[in-house]
Amino acid sequence: MDKIPFTSLGLDKIKLELNDLKKNDRPQIIQAIASAREHGDLKENAEYHAAKEKQAFVEGRISELEDVVSRAQVIDLSKLSGEKVTFGCKVNILDEDTDQETVYHIVGPYEANLEAGLISIASPIAKALIGKEEGISVAVNTPSGIKNYEILSISIPK
C-alpha cells in the first residue's frame, strides 16, 4: 500500500474529523434510525430513508479516513532545507503573464484547500515546482493552456 504524505497539522485534522464522525455523527444517526422506525411502515418513511442514506455516507467516510490514517506518513518539516521546492514548503510564485504573486503551501492530497493556499503535491503546479530553486521559471500545463511562473521564494513553515 502506498503511503500518503501529511504535515502533522493535516493529519491531526483528519484524525479529529474521524473521531467526530465516530463519537458524534454515528450515534446521532443510529438514534435517528431508531426514532424513524417507531413511525411505522419503513417503505414510505422518508425520515428512515434519509437517515439510512446519511448512515451510508458517514460509514463510507469513516472507512476512507481509517484507511488514510493507516497509510499516513508525516513528513518532518524541520529536516527540510528550503533550498528547493519540496513537500511541506511554502512557495511564493509570480505569474509571468499577469505579474500576480501567489503563495502556495504544498501539502498532501487530503489537506489541499485552494482557498487557503494549500495545494496538493499531485496538482500540476506542485508537480512543476517540485525540485526547483528560487529564481527559476517553470511552465505549467493547465486546462487553460501553458502558464509560466517564476519562483520568488521558498520557505519552510514552523
Buried (B, 14 or more C-beta within 10 A) or exposed (E): EEEBBBBEEBBEEBBEBBEEBBEEBBEBBEEBBEEBEEEEEEEEBEBBEEBBEBBEEBBEBBEEBEEBBEEBEBBEBEEBEBEBBBBBBBBBBBBBEEEEEBEBBBBBBBBBEEEEEBBBBEBBBBBBBBEBEBEEEBEBEEEEEEBEBBBBBBEBEE
